[in-house]
Amino acid sequence: MNDRDIRRKLGQNYLSDPAIIFEMGQAISPQKGNHILEIGPGMGALTNTVNKEGVNIKAIDVDKKNIDFLSSEFRGPGNFDFIHGNILKTPLDFLNETHHRIIGNLPYNISTQIILMFTDWVNEIQDMHFLVQKEVAQKICGEVATKNWGKLGIKLSAFFNTQILFDVPPEAFDIKPKVTSSFIRLTPNNELNIDAATKSNLYKVVDLSFGSRRKNIRNNLKKQSFDWDSLGIDNNLRPEEIPLVDYLKLAKAYKE
């Protein structure tokens, strides 16, 4: 297997368009004193945009060759810590020490897993900026009563405000993906203050509710004895027509 095949398998499509890279850096706008966690830095295109005086940068990459290259390439002015590891398996206890800003050109095959993982750290996150497949970005930023309002968007909207900043064409990468990408911003929605039990129930309710998008919410949740009238929810609506506030009501009333 040649190097390009290996990179495709790992989802390593590196940014090469300087204008797009500059625009992403402008959107992130690193400030002195920031603590930044970068996921999958690759050859350092996005890393370079946050390499500023007084910025503290941890970068985790699954490819040891990339870590070796970055360690020799970046000596400052930012403060760097390059880590060889899989972001889904690497301990992230350092997030408890101070608020972090999280960035990354995410591998398409695990992008949703990575983003959902950070709902566990919402109180330790300042913001997140990710480059993902456009279709995934639309689902992350989906709005109620649209085709993009589904399991992913509902789960994330309970913890983050989401926004698509701009699209990135395949030509912006050294190995062109077959799809358009989007650069997105997620900022914590701390007003809801969802505890672990409510989160667990919310995820279960949402997964059950979307068992069939063609059925109404009552049929998808027929095994649950919800008092729909007291909850104030129209159970004739389909799952994509139910707003987050009502899913949270269902989560709090949910019983195994």
C-alpha positions as CSV (number, residue, x, y, z in Angstrom):
1,M,0.0,0.0,0.0
2,N,1.5,3.3,-1.1
3,D,1.6,6.5,1.0
4,R,-1.4,8.0,-0.6
5,D,-3.5,4.9,-0.1
6,I,-2.5,4.8,3.6
7,R,-3.5,8.5,3.9
8,R,-6.8,7.8,2.3
9,K,-7.5,5.0,4.7
10,L,-6.7,7.3,7.6
11,G,-8.8,10.1,6.2
12,Q,-5.7,12.3,5.8
13,N,-6.6,14.9,3.2
14,Y,-4.3,17.9,3.9
15,L,-5.2,21.5,3.2
16,S,-3.1,23.1,0.6
17,D,-5.0,26.3,-0.5
18,P,-3.4,29.2,1.3
19,A,-6.5,31.4,1.0
20,I,-8.7,28.8,2.6
21,I,-6.1,28.2,5.4
22,F,-5.9,31.9,6.0
23,E,-9.7,32.3,6.2
24,M,-9.8,29.4,8.8
25,G,-7.1,31.1,10.9
26,Q,-9.1,34.3,10.8
27,A,-12.2,32.5,12.0
28,I,-10.3,30.9,14.9
29,S,-8.5,34.1,15.7
30,P,-6.1,32.8,18.4
31,Q,-5.3,35.1,21.3
32,K,-2.5,35.3,23.7
33,G,-3.1,33.0,26.6
34,N,-5.3,30.6,24.6
35,H,-5.0,26.9,25.2
36,I,-5.7,25.1,21.9
37,L,-6.1,21.4,21.2
38,E,-5.7,20.5,17.6
39,I,-6.9,17.1,16.3
40,G,-5.1,15.6,13.3
41,P,-2.6,18.4,12.5
42,G,-1.2,16.5,9.6
43,M,1.7,18.6,8.1
44,G,0.7,21.7,10.1
45,A,-1.3,23.9,7.8
46,L,-3.9,24.8,10.4
47,T,-1.3,24.6,13.2
48,N,0.6,27.4,11.5
49,T,-2.5,29.7,11.7
50,V,-2.5,29.4,15.5
51,N,1.2,29.6,16.0
52,K,1.2,32.9,17.8
53,E,3.2,34.4,20.7
54,G,1.6,33.2,24.0
55,V,-0.6,30.6,22.5
56,N,-0.4,27.1,24.0
57,I,-1.0,24.3,21.5
58,K,-1.4,20.6,22.0
59,A,-1.7,18.6,18.8
60,I,-2.7,15.0,18.6
61,D,-2.0,12.9,15.5
62,V,-2.4,9.2,14.8
63,D,0.6,9.2,12.4
64,K,4.0,9.1,14.1
65,K,5.7,10.5,11.0
66,N,3.6,13.7,11.2
67,I,4.4,14.1,14.9
68,D,8.1,13.8,14.2
69,F,7.9,16.3,11.4
70,L,5.8,18.8,13.4
71,S,8.1,18.5,16.4
72,S,11.1,19.5,14.2
73,E,9.2,22.1,12.2
74,F,7.5,24.1,14.9
75,R,9.8,25.7,17.5
76,G,7.7,28.8,18.3
77,P,6.6,31.5,18.8
78,G,3.7,29.4,20.2
79,N,4.2,26.8,23.0
80,F,3.8,23.3,21.5
81,D,3.2,19.8,22.8
82,F,2.9,17.2,20.0
83,I,1.3,13.9,21.0
84,H,1.2,10.7,19.0
85,G,-2.1,9.0,19.6
86,N,-5.7,8.3,18.5
87,I,-7.9,11.2,19.7
88,L,-10.7,8.7,20.5
89,K,-8.4,6.8,22.9
90,T,-6.0,9.4,24.2
91,P,-6.7,10.6,27.8
92,L,-8.0,14.2,27.8
93,D,-7.7,14.9,31.5
94,F,-5.7,18.0,30.7
95,L,-9.0,19.6,29.6
96,N,-9.9,19.8,33.3
97,E,-7.0,22.1,34.0
98,T,-8.1,25.1,31.9
99,H,-10.6,26.0,29.2
100,H,-9.5,24.9,25.7
101,R,-10.3,25.9,22.2
102,I,-10.5,22.8,20.0
103,I,-9.7,22.8,16.3
104,G,-9.1,20.3,13.5
105,N,-9.4,19.1,10.0
106,L,-11.3,15.9,11.1
107,P,-11.1,12.5,9.4
108,Y,-14.5,12.1,7.7
109,N,-14.9,8.5,8.9
110,I,-14.8,9.4,12.6
111,S,-15.7,13.1,12.7
112,T,-19.1,12.6,14.3
113,Q,-17.6,10.3,17.0
114,I,-15.0,12.9,17.8
115,I,-17.5,15.8,18.0
116,L,-20.0,13.9,20.1
117,M,-17.2,12.9,22.5
118,F,-16.7,16.5,23.4
119,T,-20.2,16.8,24.8
120,D,-18.6,15.2,27.9
121,W,-16.3,18.2,28.2
122,V,-18.6,21.0,27.4
123,N,-17.9,22.9,30.6
124,E,-14.1,22.8,29.8
125,I,-14.4,24.1,26.2
126,Q,-14.3,27.7,25.0
127,D,-15.2,26.9,21.4
128,M,-14.5,24.4,18.7
129,H,-13.7,24.9,15.0
130,F,-13.8,21.9,12.7
131,L,-13.5,21.1,9.0
132,V,-16.0,18.3,8.2
133,Q,-17.9,16.9,5.3
134,K,-20.6,19.4,4.2
135,E,-23.3,16.8,4.6
136,V,-22.2,16.2,8.2
137,A,-22.0,19.9,8.8
138,Q,-25.6,20.4,7.7
139,K,-26.7,17.6,10.1
140,I,-24.8,19.1,12.9
141,C,-26.3,22.5,12.3
142,G,-29.8,21.2,11.4
143,E,-32.9,23.1,12.4
144,V,-36.2,21.7,13.6
145,A,-38.7,20.7,10.9
146,T,-36.1,20.2,8.3
147,K,-34.5,17.0,6.9
148,N,-31.3,17.8,8.7
149,W,-32.9,17.9,12.1
150,G,-32.0,14.4,13.3
151,K,-30.1,12.4,15.9
152,L,-26.8,14.1,15.5
153,G,-28.1,17.7,15.4
154,I,-30.4,17.2,18.4
155,K,-27.8,15.6,20.6
156,L,-25.3,18.3,19.8
157,S,-27.7,21.2,20.2
158,A,-28.3,20.2,23.8
159,F,-24.7,21.2,24.5
160,F,-23.5,23.5,21.7
161,N,-24.7,26.4,19.5
162,T,-23.6,25.4,16.0
163,Q,-22.8,27.4,12.9
164,I,-21.5,26.7,9.4
165,L,-18.9,29.4,8.6
166,F,-18.1,28.6,5.0
167,D,-17.7,25.8,2.5
168,V,-14.3,24.4,1.3
169,P,-14.1,22.8,-2.2
170,P,-12.2,19.6,-2.9
171,E,-9.5,21.6,-4.8
172,A,-8.4,23.1,-1.4
173,F,-6.8,19.7,-0.5
174,D,-3.6,18.0,-1.7
175,I,-5.6,14.8,-2.2
176,K,-9.0,15.9,-3.4
177,P,-11.9,14.3,-1.5
178,K,-15.0,13.4,-3.5
179,V,-17.2,15.8,-1.5
180,T,-17.3,19.5,-0.5
181,S,-16.4,20.3,3.1
182,S,-17.6,22.9,5.6
183,F,-15.8,24.8,8.3
184,I,-18.0,24.9,11.4
185,R,-18.0,26.6,14.8
186,L,-19.5,25.1,18.0
187,T,-19.8,27.2,21.2
188,P,-21.0,25.8,24.5
189,N,-24.7,26.2,25.4
190,N,-24.3,26.3,29.1
191,E,-27.8,27.6,29.8
192,L,-29.4,24.1,29.7
193,N,-26.9,22.6,32.3
194,I,-27.8,19.0,31.4
195,D,-26.6,16.4,33.9
196,A,-25.3,12.9,33.0
197,A,-28.6,11.1,33.7
198,T,-30.6,13.5,31.5
199,K,-28.0,13.3,28.8
200,S,-28.2,9.5,28.8
201,N,-31.9,9.5,28.7
202,L,-31.9,12.2,25.9
203,Y,-29.7,10.0,23.7
204,K,-32.0,7.0,24.3
205,V,-35.1,9.0,23.5
206,V,-33.7,10.5,20.4
207,D,-32.4,7.2,19.1
208,L,-35.8,5.6,19.7
209,S,-37.7,8.5,18.2
210,F,-35.8,8.2,14.9
211,G,-36.4,4.5,14.6
212,S,-38.5,5.5,11.7
213,R,-38.7,9.0,10.4
214,R,-42.0,8.2,8.6
215,K,-43.8,7.4,11.8
216,N,-45.0,9.9,14.3
217,I,-43.3,10.3,17.7
218,R,-46.0,8.3,19.5
219,N,-45.5,5.2,17.4
220,N,-41.7,5.4,17.7
221,L,-42.0,5.7,21.5
222,K,-45.0,3.3,21.9
223,K,-43.1,1.2,24.5
224,Q,-42.9,4.2,26.7
225,S,-45.9,5.3,28.7
226,F,-45.5,9.0,28.4
227,D,-48.3,11.3,29.6
228,W,-48.3,13.4,26.4
229,D,-50.9,15.8,27.6
230,S,-49.1,16.8,30.7
231,L,-45.8,17.1,28.8
232,G,-47.6,19.4,26.3
233,I,-46.2,17.6,23.3
234,D,-48.2,16.8,20.1
235,N,-47.6,13.1,19.7
236,N,-48.9,13.1,16.1
237,L,-45.8,15.0,15.0
238,R,-42.9,13.2,13.3
239,P,-39.5,13.1,15.1
240,E,-38.0,15.9,12.9
241,E,-40.8,18.2,13.9
242,I,-40.1,18.0,17.6
243,P,-37.9,20.8,19.1
244,L,-35.1,20.2,21.5
245,V,-37.1,21.6,24.5
246,D,-39.6,18.8,24.0
247,Y,-37.0,16.1,23.6
248,L,-35.6,17.3,27.0
249,K,-39.1,16.9,28.5
250,L,-39.2,13.4,27.2
251,A,-35.7,12.7,28.5
252,K,-36.7,13.8,32.0
253,A,-39.8,11.7,31.9
254,Y,-38.1,8.6,30.4
255,K,-37.9,5.4,32.4
256,E,-36.2,2.2,31.5
